[in-house]
Amino acid sequence: MGIEIEKLGDLLLGGRVNQVWEYLAEEFPEKERGSGFYEALKEAMYYIGEQWEENAITVAEEHVASQVCKNLLIYKQYKTMKRNSFTRKAGLRKAMFFCVEGEQHDLGIQIASNIFEESGWQTKCLGANLPLQHAVEFAEKFRPEVIGISANIAYYLPLISKYIDELEKLDFFPTIMVGGRLASNYDLEFHCPPNVMIIQDLSQLEELIINTGAVQHGNAISG
């Protein structure tokens, strides 16, 4: 039938968790459910953001939709992990994800964390508004192979560069990825070192992890 983004957005705004899940489940059967499920949620939240910018909805209504999305992400992750029954090992590959300080919209970074987790990685999603000092301290303790950073507006470009500079000093040399709406709307290759991955498309991120089983330094993923 195909996902209707406006209909999905209205269901999210209505706080109808079960109806949203059922609607998505019709389009994305459980065994085939992958990045398409996440892309639909992401596009619906973009639609809701546009509604807010046009004063068609309130901040409170946008928060309702965001909370429904977060509940759906948790449930989907639970269902996938239960089906796949991944075994946790001491040497399991690790990844951490967060939004730069000031960035409050963490849906995209939670989606990226889910995709890694569902592919067998041990992930830590630190959510929105994480100060640089705490990001570095956590990375030093957790020692992830991959660090994903998210931001949505150009205002945060200088801050992203600062985060990258500090994280590249870590002695275990993690791969650093930058994503979010900012990565989709701007050519970040001019603002990031060549060894930083620019993530613009969830399906290609999923394909990279699942099909190759590796994250390669210096690859920019284009939409």
PyMOL commands that set and color helices and strands:
alter all, ss='L'
color gray80, all
select helices_A, chain A and resi 5-13+17-27+30-32+35-53+59-84+107-118+132-142+154-167+181-185+188-190+202-212
alter helices_A, ss='H'
color red, helices_A
select strands_A, chain A and resi 94-99+122-125+146-150+175-179+197-198
alter strands_A, ss='S'
color yellow, strands_A
deselect
rebuild
show_as cartoon
